[in-house]
Structure formats: structure tokens, C-alpha cells
Amino acid sequence: MRLVSTRTDKKDKVKRVNLSTALLNPSSSYGGLYAPMKLPKINAKMWQEFCELSYEKLAINIISLFKFDIDEASFKKALKRYKNFDRPNTPVEFKKLDKNLYINELYHGPTRAFKDMALQPFGEILSALAQKRGEKYLIMCATSGDTGPATLQTFADAKNIKAVCLYPDKGTSEVQRLQMVCMQGENLKVFGIKGDFDDAQRALKTLLASRNFKTQLAENHFKLSAANSVNFGRILFQIIYHAYAYARLLKLGKLGKNDTFDVIVPSGNFGNALGAYYAKKMGAKINKIKIVSNANNILTELFTNGIYDMRGKTLIKTISPAMDILLSSNVERLLFDKFGAIRTKELMDELNKNKFYKLNKDELEALKSDFKADFCTDKECENYIKFWAKKGAAIDPHTATCLKMVEQSRINVITSTAHWVKFTPSMMKACDIKVKGGEKDALKKMSEILNDKVPNTINALFDAPVLHPEVIEQNAIENKILEWIKI
Ligand SMILES: *Cc1c(COP(=O)(O)O)cnc(C)c1O
């Protein structure tokens, strides 16, 4: 199977590419992304077999259905990365939280964020492709805290790849900062940027637009690629854990043959939610995908009124920073799947020009047939954290937003995206707890209250050597990166 551009013009032919091309060069024509034209189907009989499989086998079976140009052995090798997760045979932990309420814990990887689920195998594949082609790639990311560590970790010492991360100085939790500045790997570089996440992101955009930067990269035989969820390689691995949730429910006997369940996703760039949508289309019996936002609730308006409206809006800082997003890139892939590439281009052009688009009535109905949306304020979120902490469950501020959309009358699966240790200050505030000292003391106290161990790798960070101490001005980045590339 090949992938197509999400945007096209009436007079243009559809551009198709192989998966390997889409992975290495993730932007397609007219500024669009790559997406599958059609998804393979998993029928009831196949599900009966699939629900007996290990996570890794399930993943291979699902990926094979796509018939991509990358062979099964490469995918198998990539999935071996899950051996570094807490439980080597099951990267995901699927648990019951309450009556009719399940939690799909996706944060048991090396950096304790669900980003590991897709980035770990994706990094392996990307490096293998680069080696096969004899090309060198530079991966850059700006992070509010979770993407950075996960990107660095997946590419540490990967051949033919260099990775740079920009984080806002004082804009991440201490654990997240340490995860980046202490990361080992000859091919990695991390810079703190003076300013907030917007500044870090702007710095990256400026860099990507710089002619000098591109020329110099080319002279040094480096190409640019991207490891964010604009890359279809990330999305592919995000279908699997939603399918796994369905397989678990089947196996546990919680769903009859024609019963459905709802998936609740704390959404930012919409990659996770898109994975659920693809899983549904492939045959997982999902009724509604519930999109939860924080106070940055643009998606709530989209799925309720059919309006994507960024006019006059600025980012609101919340206790769930990985969801502080105005432009959710992966919504584009949903528009493409529902309305085709010509309409998607039209809508995205409007968004670029006017910071706004409005779907017609039929289009809105089409979205509503698969999605529901709502948002959760910080105050509500803190109440959920506190409530569940008392019941003995440690739920991080992103996952906690999901609790807003639980309906007791049907089976709901919450997609849990981070370990609480990454957001200790917010956890403390939610639980009305204060300690003297720094984040390390806070972690210890919180761990006692939640009766949940702090992972060794997290404790070790406080004694690890800082390998990337630099905090720089935005305008110094270009030279700093080029200097490093040339070494
Ligand atoms: C990235 C992230 C999200 C948002 O996921 P998207 O796929 O971008 O919608 C939610 N929670 C956490 C903890 C994250 O790191």
C-alpha cells in the first residue's frame, strides 16, 4: 500500500508514495501530510485470533495488513524496542479502574510518556532506512516537555541520525528538564531557549525557513526529517494500542460480538485520537472517540459546532502542557479521510489565511458519527486527581482530563498518556500538599501519598551528570546547531 497527500488541487493527479519515502520526507504537496487512502479491515474471526496474541505479535499482524514497502523483519526488529519497557512482553498495561471503566496505560516506556509507544519503534525504522540509503538526517524538535526526552531517547546513538531538542528554559518540570539535559548519546544535542514554549517553537520554525541553514546542512550532507506526529510513522504505531484495548476487552469477555465501547483521549496534536479513528475504521468496535481538551478547547468547538477558530486566540498555560495546542496538525488527516484531498486543501488554505474554517452541516454530522468532544478546566482536573489519589490511583494531569467524559452506562477506555512523576508540582497542588525542598523531595512525598514507587531511572536523574548545560537566546540557535553538525 502507498500513502497519498492530504491536499490536492482539482487539476492535479494524486501523488502516491511508499511508506519509506513518507517516513524520511513527511511533508507532501501543498503543505499537506501523507495518509492512507484506505485502511485494511480486520474481521470478527481475525479479532478472535488477535485477542490471543502478545502485543508484539498483534502489532506485526496489524502492520502486515498494510502491505507497506518495509519488510516484516524490519518492523519486528523495531518492535523489539518494547523490551526496554517495564514489562518486556506487554508495553501497555490495560487495567480496570472502576465499573465499566478501563485505563490503557501507555506510559511504561523509558521516558514515562506515551510518546515512547510510537517513537521507540519509529526511531529504529528511520535509522535503518537512512543507513540503507546511505543518507544522514537531522531531526529537530521543540518540546514543552514530553516529546523532547522521547525523541532523544529513541535516537540516542542511532546511526545516520542526529537529533536536536529545544526546550523552554523554566518551561518544563524539573524531571522533564533533567531527562533531556542528562541524556547520553554522541549524536544528540539539547538547548534551553530563553523564553516559553511558543518561543522555542518559533525559533524552530524560523530555523526551518532559513535558507542559510538549509544550504549549510546540504553542504554537510544532512537532510531534514521530522519525528513529530506529522510523520505517518508515528501514527502507524498509535493504531496498535487502541486495537489492543479492543482485543483485551474481547478476551476478558467484557464485550459481546456486536457490543461497542468508547475511547477517551486527552488530545493535543490529535495523533493519539487519529490512531483510535483508524483502529475503528479497521474494525475495532469503538462507538465514539471522545476528544478531551484543556482550556485550549479549539477541538471542542470543532466537534461540537464544526468551526475551527484560532482567531484572536493565544495559548493558555495549563497543568496539562502537552495539550496546550492551538493548531492540531493531525485533524488534517481526519478531514482528508472524511472529505477528500480537494476539500482538505480548501479548508487548510482557509485556516492559513483566515485562522478559521467552518464545516457544512453534513460534514459536521460526519465528524459527530465518530467523535464527541468536551474540555476540562484545571480546577476540575485537580479535583479528579485528588479524588482518585484518595482511592489509591495515581493519575497524571493529562490523563485526568479524560474523567470529564466518562459515561457510566457504557464501557469507557481512558487513554493514559503520562506517568505522574513527570508532573509532580501539579500533582502536589491538586492534592493540597506542600513540602520544603525541591522536586526530588516532592517526588518522595507524593510517592508515599499515592503509594506508587518512583521509577529508578527517574530518581537517578537527580545525581546524573548534566551533559547539555547550554541555555541560549533564540537568535543564537542557527549557529549553534551548524557548529555542532560540522563536528
Ligand atoms: C503528547 C501528549 C498528549 C497529546 O497527544 P496528541 O497525540 O498530540 O493529541 C497528551 N498527553 C501527554 C502526556 C502527551 O505527552
The ligand as a Tripos MOL2 file, in Angstrom:
@<TRIPOS>MOLECULE
LIG
   15    15     1     0     0
SMALL
NO_CHARGES

@<TRIPOS>ATOM
      1 C1          1.6900   14.4560   23.5290 C.3       1 LIG1
      2 C2          0.8150   14.2540   24.7150 C.ar      1 LIG1
      3 C3         -0.5960   14.3800   24.6240 C.ar      1 LIG1
      4 C4         -1.3040   14.7760   23.3510 C.3       1 LIG1
      5 O1         -1.2650   13.7770   22.3900 O.3       1 LIG1
      6 P1         -1.6050   14.0690   20.8570 P.3       1 LIG1
      7 O2         -1.3600   12.8050   20.1530 O.co2     1 LIG1
      8 O3         -0.6660   15.1610   20.4400 O.co2     1 LIG1
      9 O4         -3.0230   14.5200   20.8100 O.co2     1 LIG1
     10 C5         -1.3490   14.1200   25.7520 C.ar      1 LIG1
     11 N1         -0.7580   13.7980   26.9230 N.ar      1 LIG1
     12 C6          0.5790   13.6990   27.0560 C.ar      1 LIG1
     13 C7          1.1520   13.3700   28.3790 C.3       1 LIG1
     14 C8          1.4090   13.9220   25.9590 C.ar      1 LIG1
     15 O5          2.7420   13.8170   26.1050 O.3       1 LIG1
@<TRIPOS>BOND
     1     1     2 1
     2     2     3 ar
     3     2    14 ar
     4     3     4 1
     5     3    10 ar
     6     4     5 1
     7     5     6 1
     8     6     7 2
     9     6     8 1
    10     6     9 1
    11    10    11 ar
    12    11    12 ar
    13    12    13 1
    14    12    14 ar
    15    14    15 1
@<TRIPOS>SUBSTRUCTURE
     1 LIG1         1 GROUP 0 **** ****
